[in-house]
Amino acid sequence: MLSAHEAGSMPMSDATTPNTDTPPDHLSNDPRSKFHDASVLERGIGIRFNGTERNNVEEYCISEGWVRMAAGRSLDRRGQPMTMKFKGTVEAWYLDSVAGTETPAD
């Protein structure tokens, strides 16, 4: 067991330190979810699912390999979009980092 002094001198884990290059492993648009992070969502997240860029992803998990997307225009009894979970290859990146590397068109 670590003493309080030793524990305080240890570096923070990856879960508590923000990494500017890599988006979180699990993120949700729903503010009621424990995986919701407004500061990350403000930066903008790009999602590629099975090789196709998607813009209708409500929640994703890279390590488990799934995304949750809206199922049409239907709503649940709380007025939230009905969602379906799809399994596959998930890639995520920050949109603001991509926008900074592009060159303007002439």
C-alpha positions in Angstrom: 0.0 0.0 0.0 1.3 3.5 -0.9 1.5 6.3 1.6 -0.2 9.5 0.8 3.1 11.2 0.0 4.2 8.4 -2.4 0.7 8.3 -4.1 0.8 12.1 -4.6 4.2 12.0 -6.4 3.1 9.4 -8.9 2.2 10.7 -12.4 -1.5 10.8 -13.2 -3.0 7.9 -15.1 -4.1 8.2 -18.8 -7.7 8.4 -17.7 -7.2 11.7 -15.9 -4.7 13.5 -18.1 -6.0 14.9 -21.3 -4.1 13.8 -24.4 -4.4 16.4 -27.2 -3.8 13.9 -30.0 -6.0 11.0 -29.2 -9.8 11.1 -28.6 -11.2 9.1 -25.7 -11.8 5.4 -26.1 -15.5 5.8 -25.2 -17.6 8.9 -25.8 -21.3 9.7 -25.9 -23.4 12.7 -27.1 -26.0 12.1 -24.4 -25.4 14.5 -21.4 -27.0 11.9 -19.1 -24.3 9.3 -19.9 -21.2 8.9 -17.7 -19.1 8.9 -21.0 -20.3 12.4 -22.0 -17.5 15.0 -22.1 -18.6 18.4 -23.4 -15.1 19.8 -23.7 -14.1 16.9 -26.1 -17.3 17.3 -28.1 -16.6 21.0 -28.6 -13.4 20.2 -30.4 -15.3 17.9 -32.8 -14.8 14.2 -33.3 -14.6 12.4 -36.6 -15.6 8.8 -36.7 -14.8 6.2 -39.3 -16.8 3.0 -39.0 -15.8 0.0 -41.2 -13.9 2.4 -43.5 -16.8 4.8 -44.0 -16.8 8.3 -42.4 -20.0 8.6 -40.3 -21.7 11.8 -39.0 -24.7 10.2 -37.2 -22.8 8.4 -34.4 -24.4 8.9 -31.0 -21.8 6.9 -29.0 -18.7 4.9 -29.7 -16.2 2.6 -28.1 -12.9 2.0 -29.9 -11.6 -0.9 -27.7 -14.8 -2.9 -27.9 -15.3 -2.1 -31.6 -18.9 -0.7 -31.7 -20.8 2.4 -32.5 -24.4 3.4 -31.6 -26.2 5.3 -34.3 -29.7 6.8 -34.7 -32.2 4.4 -36.2 -34.1 6.5 -38.6 -36.2 9.4 -37.3 -37.9 7.4 -34.5 -37.8 8.7 -30.9 -38.1 6.8 -27.7 -40.6 7.7 -25.0 -38.3 10.3 -23.5 -37.9 12.1 -26.9 -34.4 10.8 -27.5 -33.5 9.2 -30.8 -33.8 5.4 -31.0 -30.4 3.9 -31.5 -28.9 0.7 -32.7 -25.5 -0.8 -31.8 -23.2 -1.9 -34.7 -20.0 -3.8 -34.3 -17.0 -3.3 -36.5 -13.7 -1.3 -36.8 -13.9 2.1 -35.2 -11.5 4.9 -35.7 -11.8 8.4 -34.1 -9.9 11.6 -34.5 -10.2 15.3 -33.6 -11.7 17.4 -36.4 -9.8 20.6 -35.3 -6.4 18.8 -35.8 -7.4 17.8 -39.3 -8.6 21.3 -40.2 -5.2 22.8 -39.2 -3.3 20.5 -41.6 -5.3 21.2 -44.7 -4.2 23.8 -47.2 -6.7 26.3 -48.6 -7.8 25.7 -52.2 -6.8 28.3 -54.8 
